[in-house]
Amino acid sequence: MNIKLKAAIKSDIGKVDNKLKEIVKPVSGLLYNVYRQVIDGGKRLRPLLVLYVSKALGFKEEDDALVVGSVIELVHTASLLHDDIIDEALFRRGRPSANSVFGIKPAVLGGDYLFSLAYNVVLRYDKEIARRISEAAYTLTEGEVLEIERAFDVDISKDDYFEVIYKKTGILIEVSCVCGGLLAKSDYIDVLSDYGKNLGLAFQIKDDCLDYMGDVKEVGKDLGIDLKEGKVTLPVLNALERKRDLKDKLREFFDTKDDRLLNELILEVKEYGLDGALKEAKRYADLAKKAIDDLPASKYKDYLLAIADYSVERTK
């Protein structure tokens, strides 16, 4: 990512954060602290997509784009709070998770507050955008339930995996792009949907690869945590295809939670499954870029192309 784009994104993240400060004003100091614990350090990908898509299509009302983007960020943040509780996660973005700092009850209520606030703001703003975001949040919940149902399943298929990651990650990224188009009253809604869906898949596949790369301080989560939580992701599925006896070892680990087995599995997933998953992430990023070929040329279109590249180049 070039220096000019980094500077622009840093400035626009500041605008998003300022808008979030305007919107999020809980009467409880505890709820605010829970919110700050999870919101700090985020990439603000979804609000940036709303902003850049709308501007790429000539939309001039920046504040409106920031409001809609902030609403989607609140839905995303609420889902992270609940996700960490379900996963019993100790860290989020390299920091202690809200549930580990404040406890489960405040974290649950913090997520409930953010969901409620998001819908309250957007319903007073635009009904069609509210409908789209509400449908996306419903799909997101479906994905979270599917992930629980398919946890610790050594026979999960790639179709199952892609359904989960689309519903858990892709849908909010897709709806961010669609909402940017709706703000601009654009005819490119289907194109933007394709861009967002493919970008979301690329982003999540790379995220799943990061579980087998780097260290906890760099990546922002425990390495191997996906396997500990019973998540059979694309790097693992690729490794299972190439090394058939790995399934027995994976099943044994799920039964015993043996750290020695976990370390062996991580090494074998790195050797047999990681490269293929990284290539698949790159393929989806390229599909996202191709989807917006026909968008009018602008610096904001360039930003969208660069975000697709960033989705697979990032190290955390």
C-alpha atoms as one frame of an Amber mdcrd trajectory, in Angstrom:
protein
   0.000   0.000   0.000   1.537   3.308  -1.082   2.279   6.190   1.269  -0.449
   8.491  -0.111  -3.115   5.838   0.346  -1.923   5.052   3.859  -2.147   8.753
   4.731  -5.641   9.018   3.240  -6.848   5.933   5.089  -5.375   7.180   8.368
  -7.215  10.482   7.939 -10.485   8.760   7.018 -10.208   6.363   9.976  -9.987
   9.482  12.120 -13.236  10.733  10.581 -14.928   7.389  11.299 -13.686   7.411
  14.889 -15.013  10.926  15.395 -18.403   9.895  14.042 -18.443   6.855  16.335
 -17.746   9.173  19.292 -20.803  11.220  18.318 -23.010   8.140  18.080 -21.834
   5.961  20.979 -22.721   7.637  24.278 -23.922   4.985  26.736 -25.102   6.210
  30.112 -23.052   3.440  31.729 -19.326   3.922  32.109 -18.928   0.147  32.238
 -20.601  -0.310  28.845 -18.419   2.409  27.380 -15.277   0.714  28.690 -16.418
  -2.613  27.213 -16.961  -0.883  23.868 -13.550   0.811  23.965 -11.840  -2.476
  24.755 -13.020  -4.037  21.507 -13.277  -1.013  19.182  -9.731   0.298  19.672
  -7.228  -0.878  17.098  -9.774  -1.924  14.481  -9.105  -1.479  10.779 -12.456
   0.289  10.127 -12.643  -1.628   6.847 -16.431  -1.591   6.608 -16.996   2.154
   7.128 -14.103   2.919   4.781 -15.776   0.796   2.107 -19.060   2.691   2.519
 -17.152   5.962   2.231 -14.968   5.037  -0.742 -17.710   3.296  -2.726 -20.069
   6.235  -2.317 -17.362   8.727  -3.282 -16.281   6.604  -6.245 -19.862   7.013
  -7.500 -19.934  10.777  -7.016 -21.788  10.974  -3.695 -20.969  14.276  -1.997
 -22.572  13.960   1.454 -19.598  12.565   3.358 -21.306  12.790   6.739 -24.109
  10.500   5.569 -21.562   7.909   4.425 -19.798   8.147   7.783 -23.061   7.568
   9.654 -23.942   4.476   7.603 -20.392   3.168   7.842 -20.385   3.693  11.594
 -23.659   1.780  11.951 -22.147  -1.219  10.151 -19.036  -0.937  12.323 -21.243
  -1.080  15.427 -22.925  -4.263  14.171 -19.488  -5.734  13.452 -18.167  -4.710
  16.878 -21.200  -6.169  18.647 -20.659  -9.459  16.820 -16.997  -9.495  17.932
 -18.019  -9.046  21.564 -20.415 -11.971  21.372 -17.981 -14.035  19.282 -15.239
 -13.701  21.896 -17.640 -14.833  24.615 -18.690 -17.890  22.596 -15.045 -18.736
  21.811 -13.872 -17.906  25.360 -11.189 -15.825  23.648  -8.585 -14.165  25.830
  -7.306 -11.746  23.197  -8.702  -9.533  20.457  -6.346  -7.572  18.152  -3.424
  -8.297  20.444  -5.218  -6.909  23.511  -7.125  -8.707  26.266 -10.687  -9.378
  25.123 -13.568  -7.467  26.726 -14.959 -10.630  28.310 -11.597 -11.465  29.907
 -11.251  -7.936  31.340 -14.804  -7.086  32.389 -16.532 -10.465  32.536 -19.150
 -12.199  30.432 -22.258 -10.300  31.556 -20.935  -6.798  30.701 -19.592  -8.109
  27.382 -22.966  -9.631  26.450 -24.795  -6.449  27.382 -22.196  -4.372  25.551
 -22.910  -6.304  22.367 -26.666  -5.978  22.896 -26.289  -2.222  23.396 -24.292
  -1.788  20.176 -26.739  -3.860  18.108 -29.675  -1.854  19.460 -27.917   1.463
  18.939 -26.995   0.595  15.356 -30.593  -0.197  14.393 -31.922   2.833  16.232
 -29.605   5.162  14.289 -30.081   3.649  10.857 -33.871   3.271  11.106 -34.106
   7.019  11.636 -31.857   7.501   8.648 -32.827   5.376   5.619 -35.281   2.455
   5.511 -33.774   0.623   2.529 -30.264   0.814   3.956 -31.660  -0.253   7.340
 -33.328  -3.252   5.677 -30.096  -4.288   3.990 -28.072  -4.004   7.195 -30.743
  -5.861   9.188 -30.730  -8.722   6.650 -26.940  -8.828   6.793 -26.984  -9.017
  10.596 -29.498 -11.866  10.402 -27.221 -13.705   7.955 -24.251 -13.026  10.230
 -26.066 -14.719  13.117 -26.861 -17.691  10.882 -23.149 -17.978  10.131 -22.247
 -17.921  13.812 -24.733 -20.720  14.526 -23.456 -22.769  11.577 -19.906 -22.367
  12.849 -20.932 -23.725  16.246 -22.793 -26.638  14.643 -19.783 -27.556  12.526
 -17.144 -27.109  15.208 -14.895 -30.115  15.896 -16.205 -31.810  12.735 -13.339
 -33.502  10.884 -15.680 -34.238   7.965 -16.647 -30.626   7.249 -16.610 -29.869
   3.512 -15.190 -26.884   1.688 -18.749 -25.891   0.778 -19.576 -25.817   4.495
 -16.482 -23.722   5.174 -17.286 -21.166   2.476 -20.884 -20.882   3.647 -19.683
 -20.062   7.166 -17.085 -17.488   6.163 -19.441 -15.761   3.734 -22.137 -15.465
   6.370 -19.778 -14.551   9.211 -17.448 -12.150   7.389 -18.349 -11.667   3.759
 -21.892 -10.465   4.341 -21.001  -7.316   6.333 -18.250  -6.396   3.867 -20.662
  -6.956   0.985 -23.425  -4.874   2.581 -20.939  -2.051   3.252 -20.256  -1.816
  -0.471 -23.947  -2.114  -1.355 -24.877   0.645   1.107 -22.259   2.924  -0.426
 -23.960   2.336  -3.759 -27.424   2.925  -2.309 -26.317   6.260  -0.891 -25.185
   7.298  -4.359 -28.384   5.893  -5.933 -26.145   3.883  -8.211 -26.914   1.355
 -10.945 -23.799  -0.602  -9.913 -25.375  -2.416  -6.944 -24.801  -5.927  -8.343
 -21.210  -5.053  -9.243 -20.589  -3.695  -5.753 -22.151  -6.791  -4.228 -19.734
  -8.990  -6.204 -16.784  -6.838  -5.189 -17.752  -6.933  -1.509 -18.501 -10.648
  -1.421 -15.193 -11.608  -3.039 -13.285  -9.125  -0.895 -14.886 -10.597   2.228
 -13.925 -14.137   1.254 -10.346 -13.069   0.483 -10.140 -11.227   3.800 -11.395
 -14.163   5.877  -9.294 -16.787   4.116  -6.205 -14.682   4.787  -7.335 -14.269
   8.392  -7.585 -18.052   8.699  -4.090 -18.381   7.207  -2.703 -15.939   9.768
  -3.602 -18.462  12.462  -0.637 -20.471  11.184   1.739 -17.564  10.517   3.794
 -15.112  12.581   3.425 -14.620  16.325   0.656 -13.505  18.637   1.911  -9.911
  18.973   2.048  -9.467  15.214  -1.139 -11.301  14.265  -3.223 -10.143  17.227
  -4.522 -13.540  18.336  -3.164 -16.790  19.703  -1.638 -19.022  17.043  -3.468
 -22.312  16.596  -6.514 -20.876  18.371  -8.813 -21.894  15.511  -7.980 -25.554
  16.027  -8.411 -25.197  19.790 -11.906 -23.849  19.076 -12.648 -26.699  16.673
 -12.579 -24.526  13.551 -11.530 -26.495  10.493 -10.498 -23.735   8.101  -9.235
 -23.751   4.521  -5.548 -24.348   5.331  -6.593 -27.419   7.341  -8.983 -28.651
   4.654  -6.232 -28.356   2.055  -3.837 -30.291   4.278  -6.442 -33.012   4.861
  -6.786 -33.448   1.096  -3.035 -33.842   0.600  -2.286 -35.938   3.697  -5.047
 -38.429   4.375  -3.713 -39.699   7.717  -3.958 -36.183   9.116  -7.670 -36.658
   9.784  -6.993 -39.251  12.482  -4.531 -36.923  14.181  -7.028 -34.058  13.987
  -9.773 -36.223  15.455  -7.456 -37.302  18.279  -6.571 -33.692  19.037 -10.234
 -32.695  19.191 -10.780 -35.536  21.673  -7.715 -34.912  23.852  -6.698 -31.248
  23.347  -3.102 -32.463  23.575  -0.640 -29.578  23.017   1.899 -31.914  21.430
  -0.653 -32.919  18.805  -1.586 -29.280  18.275   2.027 -28.345  17.524   2.319
 -31.259  15.089  -0.901 -30.247  13.366   0.222 -26.635  13.005   3.464 -27.739
  11.344   1.664 -30.095   8.961  -0.969 -27.517   8.051   1.836 -25.071   7.277
   3.532 -27.642   5.054   0.532 -29.102   3.235  -2.270 -26.546   3.370  -1.097
 -22.978   3.815   0.213 -22.131   0.337  -2.950 -23.339  -1.369  -5.138 -21.286
   0.970  -3.048 -18.164   0.376  -3.423 -18.660  -3.380  -7.185 -19.005  -2.952
  -7.302 -15.756  -0.985  -5.390 -14.059  -3.802  -7.833 -15.480  -6.359 -10.799
 -13.955  -4.539  -9.002 -10.625  -4.182  -8.417 -10.624  -7.936 -12.108 -11.421
  -8.538 -13.031  -8.459  -6.333 -10.818  -6.152  -8.391 -12.206  -7.489 -11.666
 -15.779  -6.925 -10.448 -15.294  -3.141 -10.403 -13.577  -2.845 -13.791 -16.468
  -0.772 -15.134 -16.618   1.702 -12.250 -15.629   5.209 -13.395 -11.937   5.974
 -12.922 -11.206   7.927  -9.734  -8.839   7.930  -6.804 -11.575   6.251  -4.770
 -11.795   3.377  -7.236  -8.014   3.105  -6.853  -8.524   2.944  -3.091 -10.984
   0.050  -3.532  -8.496  -1.815  -5.726  -5.749  -1.220  -3.158  -7.969  -2.511
  -0.334  -8.440  -5.748  -2.287  -4.663  -6.105  -2.523  -4.278  -5.251   1.157
  -6.775  -7.961   2.145  -4.214 -10.613   1.189  -0.947  -8.735   1.743  -1.601
  -7.834   5.387   0.240  -9.467   8.250  -2.465  -8.980  10.916
